[in-house]
Amino acid sequence: ASVSMALYTPAMPALIAAFGTTMAMVKWSLTAYFAGFALAQLVCGPLSDAFGRRPVAFGFLALYTVSGAVAGLAGTVEILIGARLVQGVGAAVGVAVSRAVVRDLFTGQESAKVMNSIGIVLAVGPAVAPTIGGLLSEAFGWRAVFLAMTVFGAGALAAVFLALPETNRSPNRELARPGRVLATYRRLIVDRRFLAPALSIAFSVGPVYSLGTMLPFVLIDRVGLTPTAFGLGMLAQTGSFFVGGLVARRLLAVVAADRLVLPALIFSFAGASATLAIGVLWPATYISVMIPVGVFAFSMALVIPASTTAAMAPFPTIAGSASALLGFLQMGAGFLGGLAATTFADPITGLKTVFPTMLAVSVAAGVWQRRILAATRPAAE
């Protein structure tokens, strides 16, 4: 999902000219993509519990691939927006099913190690995608960006067909019935074994989406970076997460994954709280904004493996649904944070208010998660 967004954004100015439209209309193509991605997770997760990981992954990736081709051939901005909506639906399977596959195959510390490795790989894509997208758009036009997505989708389809075994050993078609789907989500959301780690992730990963709506206004409008400098400057966030992933990889070899969560959340909250000093102890600059963001991104890499594992471990037969709800809560928290930031006339005030508040909630959830872990032993469903 993040790769498809980052690959696409450099082509957005060209789309305005190509379709004779406005930036607002072009931005709708991003909104449509995220809407499709967020909501489709809630569908593809239960479907993978009901029919298996492999056929659902193949079907949704086929949607992604075909819609990428349609977007590349679009003659109007309305067709492009529709294609991006469907593309977001197809992309949702990557997050929801990949975590479920890990849950099918691994538990405990081994699961945390695999989740960490996935996080490291996922950090690379968004870092290089804007550069690739910019080069493709400049050299071959905006349609080449969607051609690249189509080729990527075809490659993912081939990988699923040739290399992904079916890891769901007990598919149950009853789990796909709408009433059963709702009952499953209701069961998860009231189970503290799921809810505590899910909230710690939602409010420690959700700020990534919130910052995506806040930082352009802070760094471009207030600090004065050019759009190009902003794009390059955001590599600090991705790089910090990547380094955090490498550190977590070392730590997981000697420390239980769950012991990393609360210290990392507190460190992340401390970093976010440093934004409160902007305009009070020092002015708004790239450094004063991005050091707190870098601390947050570094810490996030230490939280995700253990909390993701903890949220899904008790639910082996509905791992797809648990993974889907986990992803939906992350994006939901990010959306709410971004929405809250828009209520502030001053983007820096919004950043200083919303960013630390979200991390404070994650710390509270982390404390709850630790208490649950101390009071109960891991239990299978």
C-alpha positions as CSV (number, residue, x, y, z in Angstrom):
1,A,0.0,0.0,0.0
2,S,2.7,2.5,1.0
3,V,4.7,1.6,-2.1
4,S,1.7,2.2,-4.4
5,M,1.1,5.6,-2.8
6,A,4.8,6.7,-2.7
7,L,5.3,5.6,-6.4
8,Y,2.3,7.6,-7.5
9,T,2.6,10.9,-5.7
10,P,5.4,12.3,-7.9
11,A,3.1,11.9,-10.9
12,M,0.2,13.9,-9.4
13,P,1.2,17.3,-10.9
14,A,1.4,15.8,-14.3
15,L,-2.1,14.4,-13.9
16,I,-3.6,17.9,-13.4
17,A,-2.3,18.9,-16.8
18,A,-3.1,15.6,-18.5
19,F,-6.8,15.7,-17.4
20,G,-7.2,19.4,-17.3
21,T,-8.4,19.1,-13.7
22,T,-7.6,20.5,-10.3
23,M,-5.3,19.3,-7.5
24,A,-8.4,18.7,-5.4
25,M,-9.7,16.2,-7.9
26,V,-6.4,14.4,-8.2
27,K,-6.2,14.2,-4.4
28,W,-9.5,12.3,-4.5
29,S,-7.6,9.5,-6.2
30,L,-5.4,9.2,-3.1
31,T,-8.5,9.4,-0.8
32,A,-10.2,6.7,-2.9
33,Y,-7.2,4.4,-2.7
34,F,-7.0,4.7,1.1
35,A,-10.8,4.2,1.5
36,G,-10.6,1.1,-0.6
37,F,-7.6,-0.2,1.3
38,A,-9.0,0.5,4.8
39,L,-12.4,-1.0,4.2
40,A,-11.3,-4.0,2.1
41,Q,-9.1,-5.3,4.9
42,L,-12.3,-6.0,6.9
43,V,-13.4,-8.2,4.0
44,C,-10.3,-10.0,2.8
45,G,-9.3,-11.0,6.3
46,P,-12.5,-13.1,7.1
47,L,-12.5,-14.4,3.5
48,S,-9.0,-15.8,4.1
49,D,-10.2,-17.5,7.3
50,A,-13.2,-19.0,5.3
51,F,-11.6,-20.1,2.0
52,G,-7.8,-20.0,2.7
53,R,-5.0,-17.5,2.4
54,R,-3.9,-18.5,-1.1
55,P,-7.1,-18.1,-3.2
56,V,-8.0,-14.8,-1.5
57,A,-4.5,-13.4,-2.0
58,F,-4.6,-14.4,-5.6
59,G,-8.0,-12.9,-6.2
60,F,-7.3,-9.5,-4.5
61,L,-3.9,-9.2,-6.2
62,A,-5.6,-9.8,-9.5
63,L,-7.9,-6.9,-8.8
64,Y,-4.8,-4.7,-7.9
65,T,-3.1,-5.7,-11.2
66,V,-6.1,-5.2,-13.5
67,S,-7.1,-1.9,-11.9
68,G,-3.5,-0.6,-12.2
69,A,-3.7,-1.2,-16.0
70,V,-7.1,0.5,-16.1
71,A,-5.6,3.5,-14.2
72,G,-2.7,3.7,-16.7
73,L,-5.2,3.7,-19.6
74,A,-7.6,6.2,-18.0
75,G,-9.0,8.9,-20.3
76,T,-10.6,10.9,-17.5
77,V,-9.9,11.7,-13.9
78,E,-13.1,10.1,-12.9
79,I,-12.0,6.7,-14.4
80,L,-8.6,7.2,-12.7
81,I,-10.3,7.7,-9.3
82,G,-12.5,4.6,-9.7
83,A,-9.5,2.5,-10.7
84,R,-7.5,3.7,-7.7
85,L,-10.4,2.8,-5.4
86,V,-10.4,-0.8,-6.8
87,Q,-6.6,-0.8,-6.6
88,G,-6.8,0.1,-2.9
89,V,-9.2,-2.8,-2.4
90,G,-6.7,-5.2,-4.1
91,A,-3.8,-3.9,-2.1
92,A,-5.5,-4.6,1.2
93,V,-4.8,-8.3,0.9
94,G,-1.0,-7.7,1.3
95,V,-1.3,-6.5,4.9
96,A,-4.2,-8.6,6.1
97,V,-3.1,-11.9,4.7
98,S,0.6,-11.6,5.2
99,R,0.2,-11.2,9.0
100,A,-2.3,-14.1,9.0
101,V,0.2,-16.3,7.2
102,V,2.9,-15.5,9.8
103,R,0.4,-16.4,12.6
104,D,-0.4,-19.7,10.8
105,L,3.3,-20.6,10.8
106,F,4.9,-19.0,13.8
107,T,4.1,-18.0,17.4
108,G,5.9,-16.2,20.3
109,Q,9.4,-15.0,19.8
110,E,9.7,-16.6,16.3
111,S,6.6,-14.7,15.1
112,A,8.0,-11.4,16.5
113,K,11.3,-12.0,14.6
114,V,9.5,-12.7,11.3
115,M,7.3,-9.6,11.8
116,N,10.4,-7.6,12.4
117,S,12.0,-8.9,9.2
118,I,8.8,-7.9,7.2
119,G,8.9,-4.4,8.8
120,I,12.5,-3.9,7.6
121,V,11.7,-5.0,4.1
122,L,8.6,-2.8,4.0
123,A,10.6,0.2,5.1
124,V,12.8,0.0,2.0
125,G,9.9,0.3,-0.5
126,P,8.5,3.7,0.5
127,A,12.0,5.0,0.7
128,V,12.9,4.3,-2.9
129,A,9.4,4.5,-4.5
130,P,9.2,8.3,-4.8
131,T,12.5,8.4,-6.6
132,I,11.5,5.6,-9.0
133,G,8.1,7.2,-9.5
134,G,9.6,10.6,-10.3
135,L,12.1,9.1,-12.8
136,L,9.4,7.1,-14.5
137,S,7.1,10.0,-14.8
138,E,9.7,12.4,-16.0
139,A,11.2,9.9,-18.6
140,F,8.1,8.2,-19.9
141,G,5.1,10.1,-18.6
142,W,2.6,9.4,-15.8
143,R,1.2,6.3,-17.4
144,A,4.5,4.5,-16.9
145,V,3.9,4.8,-13.1
146,F,0.8,2.7,-13.4
147,L,2.5,0.3,-15.8
148,A,5.1,-0.3,-13.1
149,M,2.4,-1.0,-10.6
150,T,0.8,-3.5,-13.0
151,V,4.1,-5.3,-13.5
152,F,4.6,-5.3,-9.7
153,G,1.1,-6.8,-9.3
154,A,1.8,-9.4,-11.9
155,G,5.0,-10.4,-10.1
156,A,3.1,-10.7,-6.8
157,L,0.5,-12.9,-8.5
158,A,3.3,-15.1,-9.9
159,A,4.9,-15.3,-6.4
160,V,1.6,-16.4,-4.8
161,F,0.9,-19.0,-7.5
162,L,4.4,-20.4,-7.4
163,A,5.7,-20.0,-3.9
164,L,2.9,-19.4,-1.4
165,P,1.6,-22.7,0.2
166,E,-1.8,-22.7,1.8
167,T,-1.1,-22.1,5.5
168,N,-4.7,-22.0,6.7
169,R,-5.1,-25.6,7.9
170,S,-8.8,-25.3,8.9
171,P,-10.7,-23.0,6.6
172,N,-14.4,-22.6,7.6
173,R,-16.8,-21.2,5.0
174,E,-19.2,-20.3,7.8
175,L,-16.8,-17.5,8.8
176,A,-17.6,-15.7,5.5
177,R,-21.3,-15.3,6.4
178,P,-22.0,-11.6,7.1
179,G,-23.6,-12.3,10.5
180,R,-20.6,-14.5,11.4
181,V,-18.1,-11.8,10.3
182,L,-19.8,-9.2,12.5
183,A,-19.8,-11.6,15.4
184,T,-16.1,-12.3,14.9
185,Y,-15.2,-8.7,15.0
186,R,-17.4,-8.1,18.0
187,R,-15.7,-11.0,19.7
188,L,-12.3,-9.6,19.0
189,I,-13.0,-6.0,20.0
190,V,-14.2,-6.9,23.4
191,D,-11.4,-9.4,24.1
192,R,-8.7,-7.6,26.1
193,R,-6.0,-10.0,24.8
194,F,-6.7,-8.5,21.4
195,L,-7.7,-5.0,22.3
196,A,-4.8,-4.0,24.5
197,P,-2.0,-4.7,21.9
198,A,-4.2,-3.5,19.1
199,L,-4.6,-0.1,20.8
200,S,-0.9,0.1,21.5
201,I,-0.2,-0.5,17.8
202,A,-3.1,1.7,16.6
203,F,-1.8,4.7,18.5
204,S,1.9,4.1,17.8
205,V,1.6,3.3,14.1
206,G,-1.5,5.4,13.4
207,P,0.6,8.6,13.8
208,V,2.4,7.7,10.6
209,Y,-0.9,8.4,8.7
210,S,-1.6,11.5,10.8
211,L,1.9,12.9,10.2
212,G,1.4,12.4,6.5
213,T,-1.4,15.0,6.7
214,M,0.4,17.4,9.1
215,L,4.1,17.5,8.0
216,P,3.6,18.9,4.5
217,F,1.9,22.0,6.0
218,V,4.5,22.3,8.8
219,L,7.7,21.7,6.7
220,I,6.6,23.4,3.4
221,D,4.3,26.2,4.6
222,R,5.9,27.1,7.9
223,V,9.5,25.9,7.7
224,G,9.8,26.8,4.0
225,L,11.0,23.6,2.4
226,T,10.4,23.1,-1.3
227,P,8.2,20.1,-2.3
228,T,11.4,18.3,-3.6
229,A,13.3,19.0,-0.4
230,F,10.3,17.8,1.6
231,G,10.2,14.6,-0.3
232,L,13.9,14.0,0.3
233,G,13.6,15.1,3.9
234,M,11.0,12.5,4.7
235,L,13.6,9.9,4.1
236,A,14.7,10.6,7.7
237,Q,11.4,9.0,9.0
238,T,11.8,5.9,6.8
239,G,15.5,5.7,7.7
240,S,14.8,5.9,11.4
241,F,12.3,3.1,11.2
242,F,14.7,1.0,9.2
243,V,17.5,1.5,11.8
244,G,15.0,0.7,14.5
245,G,14.1,-2.5,12.7
246,L,17.8,-3.5,12.6
247,V,18.2,-2.7,16.3
248,A,15.1,-4.7,17.1
249,R,16.5,-7.6,15.1
250,R,19.6,-7.7,17.3
251,L,17.6,-7.2,20.5
252,L,15.1,-10.0,19.7
253,A,18.0,-12.4,19.7
254,V,18.6,-11.9,23.4
255,V,15.5,-10.2,24.8
256,A,11.8,-11.4,24.9
257,A,9.9,-9.3,22.4
258,D,7.2,-8.3,24.8
259,R,9.8,-6.6,27.1
260,L,10.6,-4.1,24.3
261,V,7.1,-2.7,23.9
262,L,6.6,-0.5,26.9
263,P,10.1,1.0,27.0
264,A,9.9,1.7,23.3
265,L,6.4,3.4,23.7
266,I,7.7,5.6,26.5
267,F,10.8,6.6,24.4
268,S,8.5,7.3,21.5
269,F,6.2,9.5,23.7
270,A,9.3,11.4,24.9
271,G,10.3,12.1,21.3
272,A,6.8,13.3,20.3
273,S,6.7,15.5,23.5
274,A,9.8,17.3,22.3
275,T,7.6,19.0,19.7
276,L,6.1,21.0,22.6
277,A,9.3,23.0,22.7
278,I,8.9,24.2,19.1
279,G,8.2,27.9,19.2
280,V,9.0,28.0,23.0
281,L,12.6,26.9,23.4
282,W,13.6,26.8,19.7
283,P,12.0,27.8,16.4
284,A,10.4,25.5,13.9
285,T,13.1,24.1,11.7
286,Y,13.6,20.8,9.8
287,I,15.8,19.6,12.6
288,S,13.4,20.5,15.5
289,V,10.5,18.8,13.7
290,M,12.2,15.7,12.3
291,I,14.3,14.7,15.4
292,P,11.0,14.0,17.3
293,V,9.6,12.2,14.3
294,G,12.8,10.2,13.9
295,V,12.7,9.1,17.5
296,F,9.0,8.1,17.0
297,A,9.8,6.1,13.9
298,F,12.8,4.3,15.5
299,S,10.7,3.3,18.5
300,M,7.8,2.2,16.3
301,A,9.9,-0.6,14.9
302,L,10.4,-2.1,18.3
303,V,6.7,-2.1,19.2
304,I,5.2,-3.7,16.0
305,P,6.7,-7.2,16.2
306,A,5.6,-8.1,19.8
307,S,2.3,-6.2,19.8
308,T,1.2,-7.7,16.4
309,T,2.1,-11.2,17.7
310,A,0.3,-10.6,21.0
311,A,-2.9,-9.4,19.3
312,M,-3.1,-12.4,16.9
313,A,-1.7,-15.3,19.0
314,P,-4.9,-16.2,20.9
315,F,-6.9,-16.5,17.7
316,P,-5.5,-19.1,15.3
317,T,-8.7,-20.0,13.4
318,I,-9.7,-16.3,12.8
319,A,-6.2,-14.9,12.3
320,G,-7.2,-13.2,9.0
321,S,-10.0,-11.3,10.8
322,A,-7.7,-10.4,13.7
323,S,-5.1,-9.1,11.2
324,A,-7.7,-7.2,9.3
325,L,-9.2,-5.5,12.3
326,L,-5.6,-4.7,13.5
327,G,-4.9,-2.9,10.2
328,F,-8.2,-1.1,10.2
329,L,-7.7,0.2,13.8
330,Q,-4.2,1.5,12.7
331,M,-5.6,3.5,9.8
332,G,-8.6,4.6,11.8
333,A,-6.4,6.1,14.5
334,G,-4.3,7.8,11.9
335,F,-7.4,9.2,10.2
336,L,-8.8,10.5,13.5
337,G,-5.4,12.1,14.3
338,G,-5.2,13.8,10.9
339,L,-8.8,15.0,11.3
340,A,-8.1,16.4,14.7
341,A,-5.1,18.2,13.3
342,T,-7.2,20.0,10.8
343,T,-9.2,21.7,13.6
344,F,-6.1,23.8,14.4
345,A,-5.5,27.0,12.4
346,D,-1.8,26.7,13.0
347,P,-0.3,23.4,11.7
348,I,2.5,23.5,14.3
349,T,0.0,23.8,17.1
350,G,-1.8,20.8,15.6
351,L,1.4,18.8,15.5
352,K,2.3,19.7,19.1
353,T,-1.2,18.7,20.3
354,V,-2.1,15.6,18.3
355,F,1.3,13.9,18.0
356,P,2.1,13.6,21.7
357,T,-1.6,12.8,22.6
358,M,-1.6,9.8,20.3
359,L,1.6,8.5,21.8
360,A,0.3,9.0,25.3
361,V,-2.7,6.8,24.5
362,S,-0.3,4.2,23.1
363,V,1.7,4.2,26.4
364,A,-1.5,3.7,28.4
365,A,-2.4,0.8,26.1
366,G,1.2,-0.6,26.5
367,V,0.8,-0.5,30.3
368,W,-2.5,-2.4,30.0
369,Q,-0.9,-4.9,27.6
370,R,1.9,-5.6,30.1
371,R,-0.5,-6.1,33.0
372,I,-2.5,-8.6,30.9
373,L,0.6,-10.5,30.0
374,A,1.6,-10.6,33.6
375,A,-1.8,-11.9,34.8
376,T,-2.4,-14.5,32.1
377,R,-0.4,-17.0,30.3
378,P,-0.7,-17.1,26.5
379,A,-3.7,-19.2,25.6
380,A,-4.7,-20.8,22.4
381,E,-8.2,-20.1,21.1
